[in-house]
Amino acid sequence: MAEKHGNLSINSDNIFPIIKKWMYSDHDIFAREMISNGCDAITKLKKLEVIGDYQFPEDYKPEIDVIVNPEDKTLKFIDNGIGMTAQEVEEYITQIAFSGATEFLEKYKDKTDKDQIIGHFGMGFYSAFMVADDVHIDTLSCQPDSVPVHWECDGSTEYEMKDGTKDTVGTEITLFLNEDCLEFANEYRMREVLEKYCSFMPVEIFLSKADAPQEYETIDESDLREDDVVVEHVHEDAKTEERENEKGEKEVVEVSPAKEKVKINKRPVSISDIHPLWTKHPNECTDEEYKEFYRKVFNDYREPLFWIHLNMDYPFNLKGILYFPRINTEYDSIEGTIKLYNNQVFIADNIKEVIPEYLMLLKGVIDCPDFPLNVSRSALQNDGFVKKIAEYISKKVADKLSGMCKTDRENYEKYWDDINPFIKFGCIKDEKFSKKMFDYILYKNIDGKYLTLSDCIEENKKPEEADETAAETNETRESDDEAKDSSEKESPDEKESPDEKESPDENESSEEKESSDEKEEKEPDKTTVYYVTDEAQQSQYINMFREENKDAVILKHNIDSAFISHIERTNEEVKFQRIDADLTEEMKGDSANLAEETTALNDLFKKTLNKSNLEVKVENLKNQNISSMLTISEETRRMQEMMKMYGMAGADPSIVGGTENLVLNANHPLVKYLFEHADGEHASMICEQLYDLACLGNKQLAPDQMTKFINRSNEIMMLIAQ
């Protein structure tokens, strides 16, 4: 066959059903498309009025009316916007995917930009056929001497268009609902849909039921408006009560004055808030308005912790409000909701791609005109513009938190327990965020005080280190003073010339160089920051720390293990160690030779417990009430946690070279007794009990170990009772 080139042919008879059925995943979104088209029509008319091409009627009020009719199974969308001529209906309606918004903007781009055109939908109108078998359009253009147009289509590729009867400028779209979608003719269901998609449209939207009886309300005459329809005037007499005065006499007292009221037709209430809070400047918004907006949009009765108002014009246009919600329990959902809008038109309920992963707890709204209304999650995932928005949000959150820490430390500390897991996760995931937040990460110590990392380092410095630092400071000062004095005393004539100065010895220079190299190769001194993961279980260790005026911070969230590793990688000055990883020198008493006791008891415990990885140490502890303690090195414990993470919970810790260190207090009577009666009848029982008691302060006992511990405790009490 000879080579051939040509154009693909698309059969409209085949593609139209696809457009109707699969253009949108949610059928109720047709309401948004109809309302958005109406808003665009009104916006276009406003633009024409601004540039002088059209004059509003005296009583003009932009609005969209939605009328449900369950009896006729119809749904109407009526706007008082720009309207269409027969030619425009031909172009914008009958040519699928052709948008009048593009042509309009091009025509008037240099005239005004006060209001934004929402659209560019093109095919948005045809979403009506997802719920309707038949669609009618009645429209009248704002152009002088325009003829009203009636257009109708039954869902096929054929349509009918003729002169209409509409006598007011605007467009009326009637949907004759199919049997599967009659729910949208219900007033309450339609209200739900409109509140979902159209709560913040830039035009007032009113919903009503066809042929519904007129409703009334009574107001004070002083509150009467020009557009109110008065039914009757109502006079309310003053209300009086018989009361006893100071003299004990009864008299009639007026408790409520006479009022002049008016009965009027009930005022319609717009579904749409045309000036949502995010469109205002932050200085114009009160705390109560922010809270009320949060309750209204997210139906959350709990007040948010705090919020961030987004207002950016360059390099992209973005407005919004982000809330940090209050999470009361660990069982609460930590996934927030970010509502995405385009010029106040709802796009999606929770597009995660515009928010950094570590900020998924946030609730809020983002309004960005650069997002298309038919945005898809797959398109967002590879969109560089979306990544820039996520970076901007991350920066705004970091700025908000750091600013709060500097200027409102009290509230910052109050919120910290709720937000810290997410902030720490952010530091691990995002290097830029980590750098911004590094100095504003708080650590709560065992006394409930909040410290920064620099505070923790200072608190945990060894006494000799602090003394050395102070001594170095003093030496530097003295040296500077001596140099200053020498310089002042020495006259210019007495100073040695460069030629007269003794050249340094080569050997001396070499030694200095070697010393310098050694300093460079030597690892920097690290300050140990002690931490607690379980205040109840590790209470024994906490009490010992308090007795020695030592400090420790509480790190009990799941993210903390990864977070402290991140801190150690980024800060060479610090290392973290759990409070029960080892005994500090401050907790030990005199350094008596306990080698004999250690050897004897080590052999006894290993034999009794049959644990080859157990090392027994006998120490003189200052606290005589402590009999035994279990310590596991920080490295071993972290490796064990990693093993658990990867499903190796049952593995023997010895496979990673780790050992359990059982510390026995030589000052405790029970330990003394055990050493002196190693061959006694109850020596094995005491060994097992001391080991389990030490374990209880370090970790949870295994089920079989706990059972044995309880039975053994009962046995011991029986011995005491005999």
Secondary structure, 3 states (H helix, E strand, C coil): CCCCCCCCCCCHHHHHHHHHHHCCCCHHHHHHHHHHHHHHHHHHHHHHHHCCCCCCCCCCCCEEEEEEECCCCEEEEEECCCCCCHHHHHHHCCCCCCCHHHHHHHHCCCCCCCCCCCCCCCHHHHHHHHCEEEEEEEEECCCCCCCCEEEEECCCCCEEEEECCCCCCEEEEEEEECHHHHHHHCHHHHHHHHHHHHCCCCCEEEEEECCCCCCEEEEEHHHCCCCCCEEEEEEECCEEEEEECCCCCEEEEEEECCEEEEEEECCCCCCCCCCCHHHCCHHHCCHHHHHHHHHHHHCCCCCCCEEEEEEECCCCCEEEEEEECCCCCCCCCCCCCEEEEECCEEEECCCHHHCCHHHCCCEEEEECCCCCCCCCHHHHHCCHHHHHHHHHHHHHHHHHHHHHHHHCHHHHHHHHHHHHHHHHHHHHHCHHHHHHHHHHCCEEECCCCEECHHHHHHHCCCHHHHHHHHHHHHHHHHHHHHHHHHHHHCCCCCCCCCCCCCCCCHHHHHHHHHHHHHHHHCCCCCEEEEEECCCCCCHHHHHHHHHCCCCCEECCCCCHHHHHHHHHHHCCCEEEEECCCCCCHHHECCCCCCHHHHHHHHHHHHHHHCCCCEEEEEECECCCCCCEEEEECHHHHHHHHHHHHCCCCCCCHHHHCCCEEEEEECCCHHHHHHHHCCCCCCHHHHHHHHHHHHHHCCCCCCHHHHHHHHHHHHHHHHHHHC
